[in-house]
Every structure is written in structure tokens, then in C-alpha cells.
Amino acid sequence: MLALSIEKKRELRVFLRMLANTVGAVGLVAVLASCGTSPGYSYTIGGTVSGMVGSGMVLQNNGGDDQSISANGSFSFATPLTSGTAYAITVKTQPTKPSQTCSVSNGSGTINGAPVGNVVVDCVTGPTSVTVDPSGQFAYAANTDGTISAYTINQATGELEDNIPGNPFAAGTYPTSVVTVSVGTTVFAYAVNTVGGTISAYTIDQATGALINNIPGNPFPAGTYPTSVTVDQSKKFVYVANMGDSTISVYKINSDGTLTALGTAVAAGTSPTSIITVDLPLVGEFAYLANMSDKTIWFYSINSSNGNLTYLGQVAAGTYTSSVTVDQSGKFAYAANEGSNNISVYTIDQTTGALVAGTAVAAGTSPTSIITVDLPVVGEFAYATNSLDGTIWFYSINSSNGNLTYLGQVAAGTYPSSVTVDPSGRFAYAANMGGGNISVYTIDQTTGALTPQ
């Protein structure tokens, strides 16, 4: 685990599935102050960076001598060191636009009469989100290396089996969110690609789980730095939160899986990160949007005929709000706040769709995602991933007021960024961006506890 300050750790997770940027060429050149093998000469320290997609990384040597890194390739610190001097290379600031987790190897030692050039900085690209298809047979993960991984779900254990032909499947650059939807007898998948601002669309082979790239016009344009995609409860419309231009893109789902943009993008708060919808039986559908930078949740009504969003209001959330969800009863909403290390709790007015704030509950370090499940015998539970302590905390949900009661926690992988539950409510999955894998759990049907598989 990298030794980062609390603030830098927060910055690391703030943009984990989000902003993207075109990186420029490396322009870093450091010159040896002098050369030779005699005592008193100074020697440079450097190495190579690989796997970097974002920008803004800063390395340090011995807690100083900041060295900015803009792209993959070689680097060298500006200040040379004399023979016999110790060095220790660390990551001061992780890359953003989009964010990654980078680690250092061969990063410490003592200068021994020669330049050091074997420091390796490796940036991990792993899954940022995971979802399960409506049948509960297959799981799909958006990977920052530009692919979507597909798995068959073992119906007895919940384990993910990598046996789907053609896996993984090509997407755009830096996909961060994926959703599936049944339209008639066909199942489609949609993934937002943060770099480039597009939506990749696929038909799901319902026999094998393979993603088929056969939808005309694919990929479809989104806004700037799209980070989250969802489908409304009627399964007619797609909504995309665009973090870069603070908008929501609205689309109609056609019978062949194509997306038709419906008018201009809708205004959102500052840096929207997550969007979810709910159907209230008496009054129709509503959408809720988490805005990271202005610490708010905006809510909208959904026009059932054309999918248009009408802004209704907003409510305060915590710091660095990165995820919002609605419970299975449609009565409560929850937001994961990375910066304030808590979960905001809201009651949904069943006639207006407005959110009424309740009492926030503590979470682990930098919660990034929250999901709920309804267990038929015992009620509802919530699960939240905490990126910087690598855990999933679970809570019971009070059916009368939506309050969360902490029940326990379980280990996840490195930097878990997303959690989901299968339609049967038996299994949970966490995408571990830093570890490049997916954690699998069974859900105890009487206590809601998670057991790793």
C-alpha cells in the first residue's frame, strides 16, 4: 500500500472511474551533474513509467524533489545524489483524468558510484464497475484497458467462470460503467467510455453471454467525460452522467439496440458522477444524480412518453459524492461520500419524488459505491465499497425510516470501486480497480452478511 496522505488518498479515488484527458509526450530530461566513479561525484536517479493512461502524476525522492510525469516512458529526477546517499522513490500524487493506481518497484537503495536507472513505476488498469444481466446468468465488468470482461455465473456458488468465447470484448477508451437491459426478447449492454465521450452498445448472446458488436452506429456520442450510465425502469430510455461538462445525456432505446439522442443534454450540478432512476407507483418515474464537486443530489421527473428530464430540486450530500442508489422499496435513497467517509440517507417523497435528508451514517475510508438488496424473509440490506481500506461494509435498512445500522465488514481487493448484487439476491460482486480483479461473495439470507468465495 502506498504511503499517501489522507488528502491525496481522497484525490486518488475522487476520479477513479471518471475524467479523461489526452496525454502529451514526455518532456523530462535530467542531466548528470558530473560523472565518474570517485567519491563526491553525483549521480542521477530515474527509471521508467508504464501503464499510465491519465496525467498529473508526481513522484518524489526522499520526500521531496518533486518530479511531474505526463506520460509513459523514461524519467529522471532533477537533483543528483552523491555516492553513499540513500534514495526512496514514492508516488506523491496519483494520476487523474482519469485516475489510476501506480506503484513503485526498485524504488529504494543507496547510490553506489553509478547512476540509478532501474526504478519501475507501474500503473494498474483494472475493473471500475461490475453488473449482472437480468437473467442472473452472466456478469460484465468495465475495464480501464478498453475492454468489457464477461463471465458465466456459477449458480451454485456465485463464482465467475471465464468461459465465454471472445472474452474480453473491445470497448472504447477507458470504459467506466456498464449496464444491461432486456428489450422485448433481446438483451443489450451499454458501456460509457470516459476518454473520448462515447457509449459502446452490444447485443448479448443469451446462450453464451458473449457481447456481439452488431448494433448500427455503434459507438454513440455522449458528453464530455461520461462516467455513469443507467436505464430507466420502463426500459425505454438511457441516461448518461457527463462529469466533464456537467450534463446528462438522454437517449431512446430502439428495438435494434440503437440509441437516439433526445434533444440537448440536460444541465446537472458540478461534476456529476452517478445517476439512478426509480418508479413511484402513484406518480411515475424520477431520476437522482450525484454531483461530486458541489456536494449535492439533484432530482428530476421523467416524462414517460419522451424520456425528458425536468429539474425539480436538489439536496445537500457529503464531500466528494461518487455514487447514489435507491432501495428496493423505492422509499429511500443513499449516497456514498468519499471525502467525508459516510453514507447520506434520504427519504423519497412518494408524491413528489423529492429527497428529504435523514441522518448520515459512518462508512469506511473513501466509500465509492453503494447497493441494496431485499431478502424476502428478513428485509433490506445495503453494501458499500470503501476504496482506501479495501473493505465492504454492510448495513440493515430500517423499513420505516430508511436508517442504516452497521452490521459488519468484509475484506475486498485493492481499491474496490463498485459493488453489485445479482437479481436473486444470493451473490454480491465488487470490482477492485487497484487489484485488477472482482471479489465474489455469498449473501447470508438470514443476516445479510457477506462471505467471500
N, C-alpha and C positions, 0 to 999 in steps of 0.2 A: 504494500500500500504506500502510495506516495505521501511524503510528509508535507501536506499543504495546510495553509492557514484556513480557518473556518470560512472566511470571506471568499477565498479562492476556491475552496471546495464547493461553495454555493454557486460561484460563477461557472464552475465546471459543469454542473448539472442543469443550470438555467437554460442552456441552449442545446441539450443532449440530442433532441430529435428535430432541431429547428433550423436556424438561419443557415444560409449557404452563400458562398462568395467565390468568385474566380480568383484563384491564387496566382500571383505573379512569379517571376523567376527569382531564384536565389541570387542575391547580390552581395553575399557576405564574403569578404576577403580579409584575412588577418595575416600579418607579415611577422615573421620571426624577428624578434628584436636583435638577436645575434645568433650565431651558430658556432658549433664546436663541441668538444667533449670535456673541456676543462671546467673546474668549479667556478661558479659565478656567472656562467652563461645562462641565458634564459631560453625557455622552450615553450612553444605553443601547445595548446590542448584543444582537440577537436574530434570530429568523427562524422557520422552520417545519420540522417533522419530518413525514415521510410514509413510508408502507410499514411502520411499526413494528407488529409483532404481539406481541412479548414485553414484558418490563418490566425495569426496573433499569438502563437506560442512564444514563450520567453524561457530560456534556460539560464541557470546561474551556476557559477563555480564558487565553492566555499561561501555560499550565501550572498554573493554579490557578482560584480562584473556581468550585468545583465546582457544576454545575447538574444536578440529577436530573430525568430525563424519564420520565414514566409512560405517555404515550400520544401519538398523533399530534396535530398542531396547532401553535400558536404557542408560542414560548418566549422568555425574555429573561433575561440574566444579572443577578444582583442588584447587582453593583458597576458603576456607570457609569464612563466614562473621559473625560478632558478632551480637547479638540481637539488634534490633533497626536500623540496616543498611538497606537502600533501595537497591533493585536489579532491573535490567531491562535487560531481555534476548532478543537479536536480532540476526538475521542471517547476519553475516558479508560477507560470501561467499556462494552463492547458489551451489547446486551440479552440477557437469558436468559429462560427459562420462556415460550416456547422461545427459543433463541439465534438471533441474526441478525447479518449483517454490514452495518454502517451506515457511510456515508462522508459527508464534508463538502465542499460546494462553496460558493464565495464566502465562504470562511472566514477570509481574512486581508486586511489592509489597514491604513489609518490613518484615525483619526477626523478628519473634515473639517467641523466645525461643524454636524453634524446626527446624529441617531440612525441606527444601522445596523439595518436590518430585513430584509435580503435573504439572510441565511445560510440555506442549504438543507442539511438532513440527510436523506439518502435511505437507507432500509433495504431491502436486497435480499432477495427471496424467490426461491429457486431450487430445483433438484432436490437432494434429500438422499440418494436411493438410486436405483439402476437395476438392472433384472433382465431376463433374456431368457426367452421362453416355451420350453416343452420342445421345440417343433419347430425352434427356431432361426430362425424367420421374423420374429418381432416382438420389440421391446424396449419396456419400460414404465418410466417414471420417476415417482417420487412428488415432487410439487412443494409447497412450503410455502404456496402461494397457494390451496390447497384443490382441486387438480386432479391427475389422473394423465395424463401425456402418453404417447401410443402412437406407435410408429414401425415402418415396414417396414424390414427389414434387407436391404441390397443384398448378395446372396450372393456377388458377385464381389469387392467392396471392403470390405464391412462397414459402409459408411456408412449412417446413419439417414435414411430418407426420410419426410418429414412429409406423407403422402398418405392417411392413414386418415380416413374420413368421421367427423365429430363430434369429432375431436381438438381440444383436450384434453377429458377426461371428468371430470365433477364427482365429488369425493370429500367427506370431512368436513373439519374444520378442522385444518390443519397436518398432513397425512399425511407420515410419515417413513420408512416401509418398505413394500415391496410384494413379493409372492411369487406365482408361478403354479404350477398343479399339474394334471396330467391325471387325471381320474377316469373310468374307462371310456373312452368316446369323446368325452367333454366336457372342456374345459379351463376352469378357473376362475382368477380372480385375487382376492387378498385384500390390502387395504392398511390399515395401522393409522393412525388419526387421533389424534395426540398430544393435541391440545386437544379435550376432550370425551370421550375414552376410548372410542372405538368402532372397529369393523372394517367397512370397506366391502367388499362382495362383488360380483363381476361374473362373468358368463359371457363367454368370449372367442369372438367370431365367428372361426372358424378359416379362413374365406376372406378376410376383410378385416383382421383384427386388432382390430376395434372392441371396446370394452368395453360389454356390454349389462347394464343395471341391471334385471334381471328375476328376481332371487332373493328369494323371500318373506322378510319380516322384516328385510331389509337397511335400515340397518346393524345390526351385532350389538354388544352391550355388551362392553367389555374392562375392565381395571383402570384405575388412575389413571396418567395419562401413559404410555400404551403406546408403545414405541419400536422394537420389533423383532418380526417375525413370520416363522415358518418352518413347513414341513410335514415330517412325519416320512418316513422312507424307504419305508414301506409305503403312503404316500399316503392314510392313513385319518384322521390327526389333525393339528390345527393347534395351535401353541404361540405364545403372545404374552408377551414380557417387558414387565412394567409397572414403569417406573422410579419412579413416584411412590409406590406402596405396597409396593414390593419383593416382588412376587409374579410367578408365571407362571400365565396363564390357559390352560386346556386345553379343546379342542373336538374333537368328532367331525365329520368332513366327510360330509354326506349326499349322496345321489345327485343331488339337485337343487341342490347347492351351498350349502345352508343349513348353518349351524354350530350344533351343540348343545353347550352348555357341560356339561362333565363334572365335576360336583362343585364344591367350593370351590377357589379359587385356591391354588396351591402356594407355600409360603414359599421365598424366594430370599435372596441376600445383599443388601447395601445398594446401592440404585440399579442394578438390572440393566439392561444396555444392549443385549445381543446374545445370541441363542440359536441353536444349530445342533444337528443330530442326525446319528448315524452308525449303520450296521447292521454289527455284528461277526458274521461268518458262523457262529461256533460258539455264541454265547450270546445274540444278539438285539440290540435297539436301545438306544442311550443318548443322552442329551441333555447338552449342555455350555452353561453360562451364564456370561457375563462380567458381573461386578459392579464398577461403576466406583468407588464410594466406599470399599469395603473392600478393593479391590485383590485380588480372588480370582476363581477359576473354580470354580463348583460343578458337580458331575456327578451325574446321575440315571439310573436304569434306567427303561425304558419298558415298561409292560405291554402286550403285543401284542394283547390282547383288548379292553381298555378305554381304553388310552392313558394311564393314570395314571402319574405320575412318583413314583419313590421315591428320596429323597436318599441318596447313597452317600458323599459326602465333598467335600472342596474342596482346592485347591492355590493357593499364592500366585501372583499375577501382578505386573505392573508398576504404575506410577502412572497413574490415570485410564484404566483398561482400557475400551475402547469397542467392540471387535469381537473375535469368536472364530470360527475356522473349522477344518475338518478336511480333511486332504489326501485326494486321490482314492483312495489305497490303504486309507484308514481306519486307518492305523497312527500318525499324528501329528496333533497339534493345535497351532494357533498363535493368539496373542492380540496385538492391536495396542494399545500403551500410549501414550496421547497425552502424559501428563505426563513419563514417563521416556524418551521418544523411542527406544523399542526394541520388538522383537517377542519375546514369550515363546515358547519352544519346549517341547513336551511329547511324550512317547511315550505311546501309548494301550495299556494292558494288554489284550491280546486275549481274556482270560478274565474279567476283572472290570470292564473299562471305565474303570478308574481312570487318572488322569493322573500321569505321572512327569516332573518338571521337568528340562529339559536346560539348555543354555546360551543365554541370550537374545542376540539379535543387534541391532546398531545399525540404526536406521531414520533417516528424515529428521526434520524438525521437526513434531511432533504427528501421528504416524500415526493414522489414523482407521478404516481398513478393510483387510482382507487377504483374498485369494482364491488358490486354487491351480488348476493345470491340469496334466493328464498328456498330454505329447506322445509319441505311440507309439514313435518311433524313439529319442529321447534322454532320456526320463524326465520327472520332475515339476519344476515351477517355481512360484514364489509371487510375487504382486504386491501391493504395499502403497501406499495413497494417503497422502500427507503434507500435511496441510491448510495449515500455515502457510508452507511453502516452495513449495507448488504443484507437487509432483512425484509421480511414481510410481516407486518403487524395485522392481527385480526381482532375484530370487534363484533359484539352483538348489537343489533339495532332495536331500539325501543319502538314498538309498533304504534304507540300513541303520540310520541313527540319527536321521534327520529334520533334521539340522543344515542351516541356511541359509547359502549362500555368496553374498555380494553380487556381482552381475554388472554393474549399471549403473543408470541412471535416465533418465527422460524427463519433459519438461515436461507438466503438466496445466493446467487452468484455475485460477481463483481459488477457494481453499478447497475442494479436492476432498474429498468426504466418503464416497464409496462407489465400489467397483470391482467389476466382474463380468466373467465370460468366457462366451462363447456355447458351446452344447453341443458344437460341432465343434472347439473349441479353436483357432479361427483368428483370432478377434477379441476385443478387450477394450474395455470401456467404463467411463469414470469420470464420476460425477455431480459437477459443480462448483457447489456451493451459492452461492458468492460471485459467480460469473460468470453464473449462470443458464443454463448450457448443459451439454452432455455431450461429453467428449473421446472420439474414436474411434481405435483402434489396430489394426494387424495384428500378429499374433504370428508371429515367425520360427520355423518348425517345426524348425529345427536348433539354434538358440541360445537360444530363449525370449525374445529381445529384442523390445521394442515399437517399432513405427514409427508415428508419427502419420499420420492420414489427412486 
